[in-house]
Amino acid sequence: MENTQFIIQKDNTANPGPLGLCGFGLTTILLNLHNAGLFGMDTMILAMGIFMGGIVQVIVGTMEWKKNNIFGTMAFTSYGIFWLTLVFLMMLPKMGLGTAPSPIAMGYYLTVWGILSLGFFVATLKLGKVMAFLFATVVLLFALLAIANFTGSHMIHTIAGIEGVICGSTAVYMAIAQLLEAVYGRQLLPLK
């Protein structure tokens, strides 16, 4: 009879989620402060979109895959790519590498991201109230931005900016809540 031994490897790696939530949240806040009319579009937003919104979230999505978290993998990687494509949609035409999308095209771009976010929202209904609230605000943000692009309404765009700050702030809240729970070994800020 053959002697079979099994090796069980325990995952001791840190939760990458708070980093991804920071990348999403901080970038979302800054872009939507612009959308609300507080300042113009500049390289600060573009740099955040490339690095914190884009690259960091794609890395976190890969880390979530390693932890066998399909939701984290899909959400962080998808939104990381969203930020990178958004920045490139703005930068490429300025570099002479294509035509800037029309407001109608941007409306459709934002609509498809809203549809994906709606799917994520449905999944969050099993992941806690704060997570569900975050994704509800993401869906609403994409809907408002799409409507603003389709209609050309400055007022809806401003409302989207205000709602986007709430959305981004929720992500940062979740990141800090998860960080504090890991550091203190107990929940200090509610997430359920």
C-alpha positions in Angstrom: 0.0 0.0 0.0 1.3 3.4 -1.0 1.8 6.0 1.7 0.2 9.3 0.6 0.9 12.6 2.4 -0.9 15.8 2.0 0.6 19.3 2.5 -1.9 21.9 3.6 -0.7 25.5 3.0 -2.4 28.2 5.0 -2.9 31.6 3.4 -1.2 34.2 5.7 -1.2 37.1 3.3 -3.0 40.3 4.1 -6.4 41.3 2.8 -5.7 43.5 -0.3 -9.2 44.9 -0.3 -8.6 48.0 1.7 -5.8 49.1 -0.7 -8.2 48.6 -3.7 -11.0 50.5 -1.9 -8.5 53.4 -1.3 -7.5 53.4 -4.9 -11.1 53.4 -6.0 -12.3 55.8 -3.3 -9.7 58.5 -3.5 -9.7 58.7 -7.3 -13.5 58.8 -7.4 -13.6 61.6 -4.8 -11.1 63.7 -6.8 -12.7 63.2 -10.2 -16.1 64.0 -8.7 -15.0 67.1 -6.9 -14.1 68.2 -10.5 -17.5 67.0 -11.7 -19.2 69.1 -9.0 -17.3 72.1 -10.3 -14.7 72.7 -7.6 -11.7 72.7 -10.0 -10.8 71.9 -13.6 -9.6 68.7 -15.2 -5.8 68.5 -14.7 -2.9 66.1 -14.4 -3.6 65.5 -10.7 -6.8 63.6 -11.6 -5.1 61.9 -14.6 -2.2 60.7 -12.4 -4.6 59.4 -9.8 -6.6 57.7 -12.5 -3.5 55.9 -13.8 -1.8 54.9 -10.5 -4.3 54.7 -7.6 -7.5 54.2 -9.7 -5.9 52.0 -12.4 -2.7 50.2 -11.6 -3.3 49.7 -7.9 -6.7 48.2 -8.4 -5.5 45.9 -11.1 -2.7 44.7 -8.7 -5.3 44.3 -6.0 -7.6 42.3 -8.3 -4.7 39.9 -9.0 -4.1 39.6 -5.3 -7.8 38.9 -4.7 -7.6 36.1 -7.4 -4.7 34.5 -5.4 -7.0 34.6 -2.4 -9.8 32.9 -4.4 -12.1 35.9 -4.2 -13.9 36.1 -7.5 -15.9 39.2 -6.5 -12.8 41.1 -5.5 -11.0 39.9 -8.6 -13.7 41.0 -10.9 -14.5 44.3 -9.2 -11.0 45.6 -8.5 -9.6 44.5 -11.9 -12.6 45.9 -13.8 -12.6 49.3 -12.1 -8.8 49.5 -12.4 -9.3 49.0 -16.2 -12.1 51.5 -16.1 -9.8 54.2 -14.7 -7.1 53.4 -17.2 -9.4 53.5 -20.1 -11.0 56.8 -18.9 -7.6 58.4 -18.7 -6.6 57.2 -22.1 -9.9 58.4 -23.6 -8.9 61.9 -22.4 -5.2 61.7 -23.2 -5.0 59.9 -26.6 -6.8 62.6 -28.5 -4.6 65.3 -27.0 -1.6 63.3 -28.2 -3.0 63.1 -31.7 -3.8 59.4 -31.4 -7.5 59.3 -32.3 -10.6 61.4 -32.0 -12.1 62.3 -28.7 -15.4 60.5 -28.0 -18.6 62.4 -28.4 -20.8 63.0 -25.4 -23.2 60.4 -26.8 -20.4 57.9 -27.1 -19.3 58.7 -23.5 -22.9 58.2 -22.5 -22.8 54.7 -23.8 -19.4 54.0 -22.3 -20.7 55.1 -18.9 -23.9 53.0 -19.5 -22.1 49.7 -20.0 -20.0 50.4 -16.9 -23.3 51.1 -15.0 -24.7 47.8 -16.2 -21.6 45.9 -15.0 -21.9 47.7 -11.7 -25.5 46.7 -11.4 -24.4 43.1 -11.6 -21.8 43.7 -8.9 -24.5 45.4 -6.8 -26.7 42.3 -7.0 -23.8 40.2 -5.7 -23.2 42.6 -2.8 -26.6 41.9 -1.4 -25.0 38.9 0.2 -21.8 40.9 1.3 -23.2 43.4 3.8 -25.1 46.6 3.9 -22.1 49.0 3.6 -20.8 47.1 0.5 -24.3 47.1 -1.0 -24.6 50.8 -0.3 -21.2 51.4 -2.0 -22.2 49.6 -5.2 -25.7 51.2 -5.2 -23.9 54.6 -5.3 -21.6 53.3 -8.0 -24.6 52.3 -10.2 -26.3 55.7 -9.5 -23.1 57.6 -10.3 -22.7 55.8 -13.7 -26.4 56.4 -14.4 -26.2 60.1 -13.6 -23.0 60.6 -15.6 -24.5 58.8 -18.6 -27.6 60.9 -18.4 -25.5 64.0 -18.1 -23.6 63.0 -21.3 -26.7 62.0 -23.2 -28.6 65.3 -22.3 -25.7 67.7 -22.0 -27.2 68.8 -18.6 -24.7 70.7 -16.5 -27.0 70.4 -13.5 -27.1 66.6 -13.7 -23.3 66.5 -14.1 -23.0 68.6 -10.9 -25.4 66.3 -9.0 -23.4 63.3 -10.2 -20.2 65.0 -8.9 -21.8 65.4 -5.4 -23.1 61.8 -5.5 -19.7 60.6 -6.6 -18.0 62.2 -3.6 -20.4 60.2 -1.4 -19.6 57.1 -3.4 -15.8 57.6 -3.1 -16.1 58.5 0.6 -18.0 55.2 1.2 -15.1 53.3 -0.3 -12.6 55.1 1.8 -14.7 54.5 4.9 -14.7 50.8 4.1 -11.0 50.8 3.6 -10.3 52.4 6.9 -12.8 50.2 8.7 -11.1 47.1 7.3 -7.7 48.5 8.1 -8.6 49.3 11.7 -10.2 45.8 12.2 -7.0 44.1 11.0 -4.8 46.3 13.2 -6.9 46.2 16.3 -8.2 42.7 15.9 -11.8 43.8 16.3 -14.4 45.8 14.4 -14.2 49.5 15.3 -16.4 50.9 12.5 -19.5 49.0 11.4 -19.5 47.2 8.0 -22.5 45.0 8.1 
